[in-house]
Amino acid sequence: MKIYTRTGDKGQTSLVYGTRVSKTDLRVEAYGTCDEANSMIGLALSHLYDLDFEGKDKLKEAFHRIQTDLFHVGAELATPEGKKVGWVLKQESIDEMEAYIDELNEELPPFKNFILPGGHPAGASLHVARTIVRRAERKAIAIGEGVNPLVIAYLNRLSDLLFVAARFLNLRLGRLEPTLHE
């Protein structure tokens, strides 16, 4: 099977169900940004392969599930309004993220100043993923009424998890969190 189709050579792409739209369509921007965030999460995880620390397996498992969810969130965003979505996000996914955020956050020292992205490459990559997820959230909101409200909540909570997970990794890997100078 060839990887290229040539169907996008004139700036158009297909949504789910074959609806042709511009590659600058808000839905394409939103699901493309989810794909970008997913790739950055993959990069962050790649920095962990040769490391050993308490909580690594659980973190990798949680983010594998999140990467799968993000793929499905992208598919939901790629489905035109009024069409049946093949996979529907459930509140359970958000609840699981919140529980994991709380679990990781219990181990972290309270921060007294703004934390700047940085630290270990894995933590810094999660900070980048967080900003990409925030952009995906803004793009999804811009689509308007045709977006499942759980998608917006999921993206919002995911950015929270990415922030806490970046802090957790920096702590576990012995890297100081850069903070804003007063």
DATA-V489878 format. One record per helix or strand. SS is the DSSP state (a for helix, b for strand). FROM is the first residue (numbers start at 1). TO is the last residue. Records with the same first field share a line. If there is no record, write none. Layout:
SS=FROM-TO + FROM-TO
//
This chain:
b=12-14 + 16-16 + 20-22 + 79-79 + 115-115 + 179-179
a=26-46 + 56-77 + 91-106 + 121-143 + 149-172
//
